Amino acid sequence: LLSTLALSTIPATYWLGQDRSRSCGPIPGTSMMKTMMDYLSEGPLALRIFLSWVANPLFMILMLALLVLWLIVTRAKLIHRHKEEDILREELHTARQEIAQRASNKQ
């Protein structure tokens, strides 16, 4: 899901950055990106501060690194749990065999 979202931002950013039409709706001679940036720059101060942090490349690299680290840790936990599940399944199988053998010996 995250990879789809990340991949969809590439064409969207490219499309917004294009200057081919030079018009954005009713505003002639203005690109979509400029119109969007003008609109955001007139927004509340908290939004501008948030967007300045989120748009910072160092922040994006840090978030990407944390996401990759989280994915590695989660994958390692998943592998560990699968191994534990296999061990428990084998122990249960052995216990069932022992119980069945004891039951057959008593008869």
All heavy atoms as an XYZ file, in Angstrom:
856
protein
N       0.828     -1.186      0.000
C       0.000      0.000      0.000
C       0.875      1.254      0.000
O       0.615      2.187     -0.763
C      -0.938     -0.027      1.200
C      -1.979      1.072      1.264
C      -2.921      1.002      0.068
C      -2.767      0.984      2.538
N       1.885      1.253      0.844
C       2.782      2.412      0.892
C       3.571      2.562     -0.398
O       3.796      3.685     -0.858
C       3.741      2.293      2.076
C       3.134      2.581      3.436
C       4.152      2.301      4.535
C       2.641      3.990      3.539
N       3.967      1.454     -0.974
C       4.731      1.547     -2.220
C       3.854      2.091     -3.343
O       4.318      2.871     -4.178
C       5.321      0.188     -2.597
O       4.294     -0.751     -2.791
N       2.583      1.711     -3.373
C       1.668      2.238     -4.381
C       1.490      3.742     -4.209
O       1.498      4.495     -5.183
C       0.301      1.538     -4.272
O       0.488      0.138     -4.360
C      -0.645      2.006     -5.354
N       1.352      4.165     -2.967
C       1.226      5.597     -2.694
C       2.481      6.350     -3.120
O       2.406      7.407     -3.748
C       0.943      5.826     -1.211
C       0.772      7.264     -0.766
C      -0.429      7.890     -1.464
C       0.600      7.334      0.727
N       3.638      5.793     -2.797
C       4.895      6.442     -3.171
C       5.062      6.503     -4.684
O       5.490      7.514     -5.234
C       6.072      5.702     -2.539
N       4.706      5.413     -5.367
C       4.835      5.398     -6.825
C       3.842      6.335     -7.505
O       4.130      6.878     -8.561
C       4.659      3.978     -7.357
C       5.813      3.029     -7.073
C       5.462      1.626     -7.540
C       7.081      3.505     -7.756
N       2.695      6.544     -6.894
C       1.712      7.444     -7.502
C       2.107      8.907     -7.369
O       1.634      9.747     -8.126
C       0.336      7.219     -6.894
O       0.327      7.622     -5.548
N       2.974      9.231     -6.420
C       3.390     10.631     -6.272
C       4.325     11.067     -7.392
O       4.383     12.257     -7.698
C       4.089     10.862     -4.922
O       5.233     10.022     -4.836
C       3.151     10.616     -3.765
N       5.029     10.123     -7.994
C       5.969     10.490     -9.066
C       5.240     11.090    -10.265
O       5.537     12.213    -10.670
C       6.857      9.287     -9.447
C       7.742      8.907     -8.265
C       7.701      9.610    -10.676
C       8.448      7.585     -8.420
N       4.247     10.396    -10.853
C       3.556     11.016    -11.988
C       2.738     12.246    -11.590
O       2.619     13.189    -12.369
C       2.658      9.915    -12.540
C       2.636      8.851    -11.544
C       3.812      9.027    -10.648
N       2.191     12.244    -10.364
C       1.413     13.400     -9.930
C       2.306     14.635     -9.817
O       1.926     15.731    -10.244
C       0.737     13.106     -8.591
N       3.487     14.468     -9.259
C       4.427     15.589     -9.149
C       4.874     16.052    -10.522
O       4.957     17.251    -10.785
C       5.645     15.173     -8.301
O       5.186     14.702     -7.039
C       6.580     16.339     -8.094
N       5.131     15.120    -11.403
C       5.533     15.465    -12.761
C       4.419     16.240    -13.464
O       4.644     17.250    -14.101
C       5.881     14.195    -13.543
C       6.217     14.442    -14.991
C       7.442     14.980    -15.349
C       5.295     14.165    -15.983
C       7.748     15.218    -16.681
C       5.588     14.391    -17.310
C       6.811     14.921    -17.655
O       7.110     15.167    -18.963
N       3.189     15.760    -13.307
C       2.053     16.389    -13.961
C       1.814     17.794    -13.417
O       1.541     18.728    -14.173
C       0.828     15.512    -13.781
C      -0.398     16.041    -14.443
C      -0.637     16.130    -15.771
C      -1.560     16.548    -13.795
N      -1.875     16.658    -15.988
C      -2.465     16.925    -14.794
C      -1.921     16.711    -12.460
C      -3.716     17.461    -14.510
C      -3.159     17.240    -12.175
C      -4.046     17.601    -13.190
N       1.917     17.946    -12.083
C       1.722     19.270    -11.490
C       2.830     20.244    -11.887
O       2.600     21.436    -12.005
C       1.673     19.170     -9.961
C       0.357     18.740     -9.365
C       0.517     18.548     -7.859
C      -0.736     19.735     -9.650
N       4.026     19.735    -12.076
C       5.160     20.601    -12.400
C       5.244     21.002    -13.853
O       6.034     21.872    -14.216
N       4.427     20.375    -14.704
C       4.481     20.695    -16.128
C       3.997     22.111    -16.384
O       3.061     22.582    -15.775
C       3.625     19.714    -16.932
C       4.199     18.336    -17.007
C       5.524     18.336    -17.744
O       5.630     18.824    -18.847
N       6.542     17.796    -17.108
N       4.642     22.757    -17.317
C       4.295     24.123    -17.679
C       3.712     24.155    -19.094
O       3.744     25.164    -19.752
C       5.554     24.992    -17.630
C       5.308     26.270    -16.851
O       4.211     26.412    -16.302
O       6.221     27.106    -16.816
N       3.195     23.016    -19.542
C       2.787     22.897    -20.940
C       1.546     23.713    -21.276
O       1.431     24.248    -22.351
C       2.581     21.439    -21.306
C       1.490     20.761    -20.530
C       1.303     19.325    -21.003
N       0.289     18.695    -20.178
C       0.531     17.895    -19.182
N       1.765     17.575    -18.899
N      -0.441     17.384    -18.475
N       0.579     23.784    -20.348
C      -0.664     24.461    -20.697
C      -0.639     25.944    -20.339
O      -1.369     26.728    -20.919
C      -1.835     23.787    -19.990
O      -1.707     23.929    -18.599
N       0.186     26.304    -19.398
C       0.294     27.686    -18.929
C      -1.039     28.249    -18.461
O      -1.257     29.436    -18.448
C       0.883     28.601    -20.009
C       2.267     28.251    -20.465
C       3.320     28.419    -19.432
N       3.428     29.789    -18.972
C       4.007     30.130    -17.855
N       4.552     29.222    -17.102
N       4.070     31.369    -17.469
N      -1.957     27.373    -18.107
C      -3.210     27.860    -17.547
C      -3.726     26.870    -16.518
O      -3.613     25.668    -16.680
C      -4.258     28.069    -18.631
O      -4.586     26.847    -19.233
N      -4.271     27.423    -15.473
C      -4.820     26.592    -14.409
C      -6.271     27.011    -14.216
O      -6.552     27.982    -13.516
C      -4.026     26.758    -13.125
S      -4.710     25.823    -11.741
N      -7.143     26.338    -14.854
C      -8.559     26.657    -14.736
C      -8.847     28.068    -15.204
O      -8.480     28.450    -16.314
N      -9.481     28.862    -14.338
C      -9.853     30.217    -14.758
C      -8.695     31.223    -14.708
O      -8.877     32.384    -15.055
C     -10.939     30.599    -13.757
C     -10.580     29.837    -12.527
C      -9.990     28.534    -13.023
N      -7.520     30.798    -14.287
C      -6.384     31.714    -14.150
C      -5.472     31.535    -15.351
O      -4.688     30.596    -15.415
C      -5.610     31.444    -12.837
C      -6.570     31.477    -11.648
C      -4.489     32.462    -12.667
C      -5.982     30.954    -10.374
N      -5.541     32.412    -16.344
C      -4.691     32.254    -17.530
C      -3.235     32.610    -17.233
O      -2.947     33.498    -16.435
C      -5.303     33.219    -18.542
C      -6.007     34.244    -17.726
C      -6.423     33.564    -16.447
N      -2.329     31.869    -17.867
C      -0.899     32.161    -17.738
C      -0.265     31.689    -16.448
O       0.841     32.084    -16.125
N      -0.944     30.856    -15.694
C      -0.413     30.363    -14.425
C      -0.453     28.840    -14.430
O      -1.466     28.243    -14.792
C      -1.251     30.887    -13.246
O      -1.291     32.299    -13.306
C      -0.647     30.472    -11.932
N       0.637     28.224    -14.015
C       0.664     26.762    -13.972
C      -0.062     26.265    -12.723
O      -0.301     27.010    -11.773
C       2.103     26.261    -13.965
O       2.728     26.609    -12.756
N      -0.399     24.986    -12.723
C      -1.096     24.391    -11.582
C      -0.228     24.425    -10.335
O      -0.711     24.666     -9.239
C      -1.500     22.960    -11.918
C      -2.608     22.876    -12.928
S      -3.097     21.193    -13.264
C      -1.797     20.703    -14.372
N       1.066     24.173    -10.508
C       1.972     24.157     -9.357
C       2.048     25.537     -8.704
O       1.997     25.653     -7.485
C       3.358     23.683     -9.781
C       4.329     23.569     -8.625
S       3.853     22.335     -7.420
C       4.796     20.968     -7.967
N       2.160     26.581     -9.509
C       2.242     27.936     -8.957
C       0.950     28.302     -8.241
O       0.979     28.880     -7.154
C       2.541     28.947    -10.048
C       2.693     30.365     -9.505
C       3.200     31.310    -10.537
C       3.350     32.723    -10.059
N       2.861     33.092     -8.769
N      -0.173     27.945     -8.829
C      -1.464     28.229     -8.191
C      -1.575     27.500     -6.861
O      -2.002     28.081     -5.856
C      -2.624     27.809     -9.109
O      -2.480     28.483    -10.351
C      -3.959     28.145     -8.499
N      -1.166     26.234     -6.832
C      -1.225     25.466     -5.597
C      -0.279     26.055     -4.544
O      -0.643     26.187     -3.381
C      -0.865     24.006     -5.866
C      -1.053     23.115     -4.653
S      -0.740     21.391     -4.971
C       1.021     21.386     -5.204
N       0.923     26.445     -4.950
C       1.879     27.020     -3.996
C       1.393     28.371     -3.472
O       1.567     28.668     -2.288
C       3.250     27.157     -4.640
C       3.889     25.816     -4.899
S       3.764     24.761     -3.456
C       5.399     24.211     -3.314
N       0.793     29.175     -4.331
C       0.233     30.454     -3.872
C      -0.881     30.221     -2.858
O      -0.976     30.912     -1.836
C      -0.305     31.266     -5.054
C       0.800     31.792     -5.947
O       1.975     31.803     -5.509
O       0.494     32.189     -7.098
N      -1.723     29.233     -3.133
C      -2.825     28.910     -2.223
C      -2.286     28.432     -0.869
O      -2.765     28.850      0.180
C      -3.715     27.848     -2.858
C      -4.863     27.421     -1.985
C      -5.976     28.230     -1.816
C      -4.827     26.194     -1.323
C      -7.028     27.839     -1.005
C      -5.871     25.788     -0.515
C      -6.974     26.619     -0.358
O      -7.998     26.228      0.448
N      -1.277     27.572     -0.897
C      -0.715     27.063      0.358
C       0.030     28.147      1.125
O       0.050     28.140      2.356
C       0.212     25.877      0.073
C      -0.476     24.591     -0.376
C       0.566     23.542     -0.723
C      -1.434     24.077      0.668
N       0.669     29.072      0.417
C       1.413     30.131      1.109
C       0.481     31.105      1.814
O       0.898     31.819      2.725
C       2.313     30.873      0.129
O       1.540     31.619     -0.788
N      -0.776     31.151      1.405
C      -1.748     32.022      2.068
C      -2.483     31.312      3.193
O      -3.343     31.899      3.840
C      -2.763     32.539      1.047
C      -2.151     33.439     -0.003
C      -3.128     33.793     -1.106
O      -4.300     33.350     -1.033
O      -2.724     34.499     -2.032
N      -2.149     30.052      3.427
C      -2.824     29.257      4.450
C      -2.372     29.629      5.850
O      -1.549     30.533      6.059
N      -2.893     28.925      6.834
C      -2.515     29.187      8.234
C      -1.018     28.942      8.475
O      -0.393     28.139      7.780
C      -3.355     28.209      9.036
C      -4.295     27.556      8.096
C      -3.864     27.868      6.716
N      -0.496     29.610      9.464
C       0.927     29.507      9.793
C       1.303     28.072     10.165
O       2.350     27.576      9.754
C       1.276     30.460     10.933
C       2.723     30.438     11.404
C       3.650     30.887     10.276
C       2.894     31.314     12.630
N       0.438     27.405     10.923
C       0.728     26.017     11.333
C       0.861     25.112     10.114
O       1.752     24.258     10.065
C      -0.373     25.507     12.254
N       0.023     25.294      9.108
C       0.104     24.495      7.885
C       1.403     24.775      7.145
O       2.064     23.849      6.670
C      -1.093     24.780      6.975
C      -1.099     24.058      5.635
C      -1.225     22.559      5.847
C      -2.201     24.583      4.745
N       1.781     26.039      7.058
C       3.034     26.375      6.374
C       4.239     25.788      7.093
O       5.170     25.283      6.462
C       3.171     27.895      6.242
C       2.258     28.458      5.159
C       2.477     29.917      4.984
N       1.690     30.575      6.042
C       1.865     31.814      6.451
N       2.808     32.549      5.943
N       1.111     32.325      7.385
N       4.241     25.833      8.420
C       5.351     25.254      9.186
C       5.395     23.744      8.984
O       6.458     23.169      8.751
C       5.230     25.612     10.680
C       5.469     27.119     10.872
C       6.202     24.794     11.521
C       5.162     27.606     12.270
N       4.226     23.098      9.051
C       4.156     21.655      8.845
C       4.667     21.278      7.458
O       5.463     20.351      7.307
C       2.718     21.164      9.043
C       2.520     19.723      8.708
C       2.970     18.739      9.562
C       1.895     19.352      7.524
C       2.794     17.400      9.259
C       1.715     18.018      7.207
C       2.165     17.042      8.075
N       4.222     21.981      6.435
C       4.649     21.674      5.076
C       6.134     21.954      4.863
O       6.795     21.242      4.103
C       3.813     22.457      4.055
C       2.367     21.995      3.919
C       1.610     22.904      2.961
C       2.282     20.558      3.478
N       6.670     22.955      5.542
C       8.106     23.213      5.401
C       8.921     22.071      6.003
O       9.977     21.713      5.480
C       8.484     24.546      6.044
O       8.384     24.475      7.450
N       8.428     21.465      7.089
C       9.117     20.314      7.677
C       8.968     19.075      6.809
O       9.926     18.344      6.571
C       8.563     20.020      9.076
C       9.244     20.799     10.134
C       8.838     21.992     10.656
C      10.452     20.467     10.795
N       9.722     22.411     11.595
C      10.722     21.497     11.713
C      11.337     19.395     10.707
C      11.836     21.486     12.531
C      12.446     19.380     11.531
C      12.687     20.418     12.420
N       7.758     18.837      6.342
C       7.493     17.631      5.555
C       8.196     17.696      4.203
O       8.660     16.681      3.690
C       5.963     17.435      5.391
C       5.647     16.341      4.403
C       5.344     17.118      6.734
N       8.291     18.866      3.624
C       8.922     19.003      2.306
C      10.444     19.045      2.384
O      11.111     19.017      1.354
C       8.408     20.262      1.619
N      10.991     19.090      3.574
C      12.439     19.137      3.751
C      13.046     17.787      3.343
O      12.652     16.745      3.862
C      12.762     19.440      5.217
C      14.223     19.623      5.468
O      15.058     19.293      4.641
N      14.528     20.172      6.630
N      14.000     17.770      2.411
C      14.586     16.499      1.971
C      15.243     15.699      3.094
O      15.168     14.468      3.104
C      15.626     16.925      0.929
C      15.191     18.264      0.474
C      14.500     18.896      1.640
N      15.873     16.368      4.055
C      16.483     15.631      5.170
C      15.423     14.917      6.007
O      15.628     13.785      6.454
C      17.292     16.584      6.043
C      18.552     17.153      5.404
C      19.202     18.163      6.330
C      19.521     16.046      5.051
N      14.296     15.574      6.204
C      13.199     14.951      6.939
C      12.669     13.742      6.178
O      12.399     12.694      6.774
C      12.079     15.984      7.167
C      10.898     15.440      7.914
C      10.955     15.247      9.280
C       9.732     15.113      7.245
C       9.866     14.741      9.976
C       8.641     14.605      7.922
C       8.710     14.430      9.288
N      12.539     13.881      4.872
C      12.046     12.759      4.056
C      13.016     11.584      4.087
O      12.600     10.429      4.184
C      11.824     13.211      2.616
C      10.637     14.088      2.440
S      10.411     14.420      0.694
C       9.179     15.678      0.765
N      14.317     11.870      4.025
C      15.320     10.804      4.086
C      15.268     10.110      5.445
O      15.331      8.880      5.529
C      16.727     11.366      3.795
C      16.822     11.764      2.318
C      17.811     10.365      4.160
C      18.077     12.530      1.965
N      15.117     10.897      6.515
C      15.018     10.315      7.854
C      13.780      9.432      7.969
O      13.846      8.312      8.494
C      14.982     11.420      8.910
C      14.789     10.959     10.348
C      15.976     10.125     10.805
C      14.576     12.144     11.260
N      12.660      9.908      7.470
C      11.430      9.112      7.530
C      11.548      7.837      6.680
O      11.085      6.776      7.083
C      10.221      9.938      7.048
C       9.793     11.018      8.002
S       9.224     10.343      9.571
C      10.519     10.859     10.663
N      12.183      7.945      5.535
C      12.395      6.765      4.695
C      13.301      5.760      5.398
O      13.035      4.557      5.392
C      13.000      7.177      3.354
C      13.247      6.048      2.364
C      11.942      5.395      1.957
C      13.981      6.566      1.147
N      14.346      6.251      6.045
C      15.256      5.361      6.777
C      14.517      4.673      7.930
O      14.691      3.471      8.162
C      16.458      6.143      7.296
N      13.687      5.424      8.648
C      12.919      4.826      9.738
C      11.914      3.804      9.215
O      11.713      2.752      9.837
C      12.188      5.918     10.536
C      13.064      6.788     11.413
C      12.242      7.918     12.034
C      13.742      5.973     12.492
N      11.309      4.078      8.079
C      10.378      3.133      7.482
C      11.084      1.842      7.075
O      10.592      0.740      7.344
C       9.690      3.758      6.269
C       8.708      2.863      5.519
C       7.529      2.486      6.401
C       8.244      3.540      4.254
N      12.253      1.970      6.475
C      13.020      0.788      6.070
C      13.443      0.001      7.310
O      13.342     -1.231      7.337
C      14.237      1.197      5.212
C      15.200      0.042      5.041
C      13.775      1.721      3.862
N      13.895      0.697      8.355
C      14.280      0.025      9.599
C      13.083     -0.704     10.208
O      13.197     -1.856     10.642
C      14.851      1.036     10.590
C      15.296      0.481     11.929
C      16.476     -0.466     11.745
C      15.670      1.617     12.866
N      11.928     -0.064     10.229
C      10.715     -0.689     10.754
C      10.356     -1.925      9.939
O       9.973     -2.953     10.505
C       9.573      0.331     10.745
C       8.273     -0.251     11.208
C       7.895     -0.513     12.490
C       7.194     -0.679     10.373
N       6.634     -1.069     12.499
C       6.185     -1.176     11.212
C       6.989     -0.672      9.002
C       4.993     -1.662     10.721
C       5.783     -1.161      8.517
C       4.812     -1.640      9.367
N      10.471     -1.837      8.619
C      10.171     -2.994      7.772
C      11.134     -4.148      8.035
O      10.719     -5.312      8.080
C      10.221     -2.600      6.298
C       9.073     -1.740      5.802
C       9.347     -1.276      4.381
C       7.767     -2.482      5.884
N      12.413     -3.849      8.234
C      13.402     -4.891      8.517
C      13.087     -5.574      9.844
O      13.101     -6.806      9.950
C      14.825     -4.302      8.506
C      15.221     -3.921      7.070
C      15.828     -5.269      9.111
C      16.499     -3.107      6.982
N      12.788     -4.778     10.878
C      12.484     -5.338     12.199
C      11.204     -6.170     12.143
O      11.135     -7.274     12.694
C      12.373     -4.210     13.251
C      11.787     -4.722     14.558
C      13.735     -3.586     13.486
N      10.192     -5.664     11.459
C       8.933     -6.388     11.352
C       9.119     -7.704     10.608
O       8.578     -8.741     11.005
C       7.878     -5.521     10.637
O       7.735     -4.298     11.348
C       6.544     -6.220     10.574
N       9.904     -7.682      9.547
C      10.180     -8.908      8.782
C      10.938     -9.926      9.640
O      10.644    -11.118      9.616
C      10.978     -8.551      7.529
C      11.353     -9.710      6.682
C      10.207    -10.204      5.876
N      10.683    -11.252      4.996
C       9.964    -12.258      4.606
N       8.708    -12.334      4.957
N      10.457    -13.177      3.832
N      11.910     -9.440     10.416
C      12.670    -10.336     11.288
C      11.760    -10.972     12.342
O      11.871    -12.174     12.632
C      13.811     -9.583     11.954
N      10.845    -10.177     12.911
C       9.903    -10.728     13.886
C       8.995    -11.774     13.248
O       8.695    -12.802     13.856
C       9.045     -9.607     14.489
C       9.752     -8.758     15.496
C       8.800     -7.722     16.047
C       9.455     -6.839     17.077
N       8.512     -5.842     17.609
N       8.552    -11.503     12.038
C       7.687    -12.448     11.333
C       8.407    -13.770     11.083
O       7.850    -14.843     11.310
C       7.213    -11.839     10.014
C       6.285    -12.693      9.167
C       4.955    -12.902      9.876
C       6.082    -12.054      7.809
N       9.638    -13.694     10.636
C      10.429    -14.912     10.397
C      10.627    -15.681     11.699
O      10.491    -16.899     11.742
C      11.777    -14.556      9.737
C      11.537    -14.081      8.299
C      12.737    -15.732      9.761
C      12.753    -13.487      7.637
N      10.930    -14.952     12.789
C      11.127    -15.590     14.091
C       9.847    -16.293     14.543
O       9.888    -17.425     15.049
C      11.563    -14.543     15.110
C      11.789    -15.089     16.477
N      12.853    -15.912     16.777
C      11.087    -14.949     17.623
C      12.798    -16.251     18.048
N      11.730    -15.677     18.588
N       8.707    -15.651     14.343
C       7.438    -16.264     14.760
C       7.104    -17.489     13.918
O       6.529    -18.453     14.425
C       6.321    -15.236     14.705
C       6.493    -14.221     15.804
C       5.279    -13.436     16.072
N       5.578    -12.538     17.178
C       4.956    -11.409     17.380
N       4.005    -11.037     16.560
N       5.285    -10.648     18.401
N       7.436    -17.448     12.647
C       7.217    -18.632     11.811
C       8.080    -19.799     12.289
O       7.615    -20.948     12.312
C       7.519    -18.330     10.338
C       6.423    -17.599      9.643
N       5.157    -18.098      9.518
C       6.408    -16.400      9.020
C       4.401    -17.247      8.857
N       5.140    -16.194      8.543
N       9.318    -19.517     12.681
C      10.178    -20.580     13.208
C       9.613    -21.135     14.508
O       9.596    -22.361     14.718
C      11.594    -20.059     13.428
C      12.356    -19.825     12.139
C      13.742    -19.289     12.414
C      14.494    -19.008     11.121
N      15.818    -18.419     11.366
N       9.146    -20.242     15.398
C       8.548    -20.705     16.651
C       7.296    -21.544     16.376
O       7.060    -22.561     17.037
C       8.167    -19.513     17.530
C       9.324    -18.852     18.222
C       8.869    -17.699     19.107
O       7.714    -17.239     18.972
O       9.680    -17.254     19.926
N       6.513    -21.126     15.410
C       5.313    -21.878     15.048
C       5.667    -23.276     14.544
O       5.014    -24.261     14.919
C       4.545    -21.111     13.971
C       3.260    -21.761     13.529
C       2.583    -20.979     12.418
O       2.753    -19.749     12.350
O       1.898    -21.634     11.615
N       6.698    -23.379     13.733
C       7.133    -24.690     13.239
C       7.609    -25.586     14.377
O       7.289    -26.775     14.415
C       8.242    -24.531     12.196
C       7.746    -23.921     10.898
O       6.521    -23.948     10.646
O       8.591    -23.393     10.137
N       8.356    -25.009     15.318
C       8.840    -25.780     16.472
C       7.671    -26.262     17.317
O       7.600    -27.433     17.707
C       9.824    -24.934     17.313
C      11.120    -24.702     16.533
C      10.098    -25.595     18.658
C      12.037    -23.673     17.170
N       6.709    -25.367     17.595
C       5.546    -25.760     18.393
C       4.696    -26.799     17.675
O       4.162    -27.723     18.300
C       4.699    -24.531     18.732
C       5.305    -23.567     19.748
C       4.447    -22.319     19.865
C       5.466    -24.233     21.097
N       4.557    -26.668     16.376
C       3.795    -27.648     15.603
C       4.456    -29.030     15.686
O       3.783    -30.044     15.855
C       3.685    -27.194     14.147
C       2.735    -28.072     13.341
C       2.554    -27.566     11.917
N       1.727    -26.368     11.937
C       2.096    -25.186     11.437
N       3.275    -25.047     10.886
N       1.297    -24.148     11.488
N       5.772    -29.052     15.593
C       6.506    -30.324     15.687
C       6.375    -30.918     17.087
O       6.175    -32.130     17.245
C       7.981    -30.101     15.333
C       8.809    -31.365     15.296
C       8.337    -32.364     14.257
O       7.873    -31.931     13.180
O       8.418    -33.577     14.517
N       6.458    -30.079     18.134
C       6.298    -30.566     19.505
C       4.892    -31.115     19.726
O       4.711    -32.142     20.383
C       6.587    -29.445     20.506
C       8.049    -29.085     20.629
C       8.278    -27.925     21.586
O       7.296    -27.356     22.128
O       9.448    -27.566     21.782
N       3.889    -30.446     19.179
C       2.519    -30.917     19.309
C       2.332    -32.255     18.593
O       1.687    -33.171     19.121
C       1.548    -29.880     18.749
C       0.059    -30.220     18.804
C      -0.406    -30.391     20.243
C      -0.754    -29.143     18.107
N       2.912    -32.381     17.427
C       2.833    -33.636     16.673
C       3.479    -34.776     17.464
O       2.925    -35.883     17.568
C       3.504    -33.468     15.307
C       3.477    -34.689     14.458
N       2.316    -35.184     13.906
C       4.474    -35.529     14.073
C       2.592    -36.268     13.220
N       3.900    -36.504     13.299
N       4.649    -34.511     18.046
C       5.346    -35.515     18.846
C       4.520    -35.889     20.075
O       4.413    -37.073     20.424
C       6.735    -34.990     19.272
O       7.457    -34.592     18.119
C       7.515    -36.026     20.044
N       3.933    -34.885     20.744
C       3.120    -35.159     21.935
C       1.902    -35.995     21.578
O       1.535    -36.917     22.324
C       2.691    -33.846     22.580
N       1.273    -35.685     20.457
C       0.115    -36.476     20.031
C       0.515    -37.928     19.735
O      -0.225    -38.869     20.060
C      -0.525    -35.860     18.799
C      -1.344    -34.646     19.104
C      -1.970    -34.084     17.851
N      -2.776    -32.920     18.173
C      -3.235    -32.076     17.270
N      -2.976    -32.278     15.982
N      -3.963    -31.056     17.632
N       1.666    -38.104     19.125
C       2.143    -39.463     18.840
C       2.403    -40.221     20.130
O       2.055    -41.409     20.257
C       3.416    -39.421     17.992
C       3.182    -39.103     16.543
C       4.487    -39.056     15.755
O       5.563    -38.934     16.326
N       4.358    -39.142     14.437
N       3.010    -39.567     21.125
C       3.282    -40.212     22.408
C       1.990    -40.585     23.117
O       1.870    -41.668     23.700
C       4.126    -39.292     23.295
C       5.560    -39.136     22.832
C       6.329    -38.116     23.654
O       5.750    -37.522     24.597
O       7.515    -37.904     23.338
N       0.997    -39.692     23.089
C      -0.293    -39.977     23.731
C      -0.975    -41.150     23.032
O      -1.521    -42.054     23.696
C      -1.188    -38.720     23.728
C      -0.615    -37.671     24.675
C      -2.623    -39.058     24.112
C      -1.296    -36.322     24.598
N      -0.938    -41.157     21.714
C      -1.553    -42.257     20.961
C      -0.833    -43.571     21.246
O      -1.470    -44.631     21.383
C      -1.530    -41.947     19.463
N       0.499    -43.512     21.385
C       1.267    -44.732     21.670
C       0.958    -45.241     23.067
O       0.815    -46.456     23.286
C       2.755    -44.424     21.501
C       3.621    -45.657     21.603
C       5.081    -45.321     21.372
O       5.478    -44.162     21.413
N       5.874    -46.343     21.114
N       0.852    -44.337     24.045
C       0.507    -44.761     25.413
C      -0.885    -45.372     25.468
O      -1.127    -46.349     26.175
C       0.576    -43.567     26.364
C       1.954    -43.174     26.736
C       1.935    -42.086     27.796
N       3.090    -41.211     27.599
C       3.144    -39.953     27.955
N       2.116    -39.375     28.519
N       4.243    -39.267     27.741
N      -1.803    -44.754     24.711
C      -3.181    -45.276     24.700
C      -3.219    -46.665     24.080
O      -3.950    -47.548     24.543
C      -4.081    -44.314     23.931
N      -2.431    -46.873     23.038
C      -2.419    -48.200     22.390
C      -1.711    -49.222     23.280
O      -2.029    -50.414     23.244
C      -1.776    -48.129     21.013
O      -0.407    -47.824     21.120
N      -0.717    -48.818     24.061
C      -0.025    -49.741     24.968
C      -0.911    -50.177     26.123
O      -0.756    -51.291     26.643
C       1.259    -49.120     25.504
C       2.342    -49.021     24.444
O       2.272    -49.714     23.416
N       3.335    -48.191     24.696
N      -1.817    -49.307     26.578
C      -2.699    -49.629     27.694
C      -3.762    -50.647     27.287
O      -4.303    -51.356     28.103
C      -3.360    -48.372     28.239
C      -2.424    -47.509     29.026
C      -3.150    -46.326     29.613
C      -2.176    -45.480     30.429
N      -2.868    -44.349     31.045
N      -4.064    -50.678     26.015
C      -5.112    -51.601     25.551
C      -4.510    -52.928     25.374
O      -4.336    -53.900     25.347
C      -5.704    -51.123     24.244
C      -6.476    -49.851     24.421
C      -7.004    -49.335     23.078
O      -6.719    -49.899     22.024
N      -7.740    -48.261     23.134
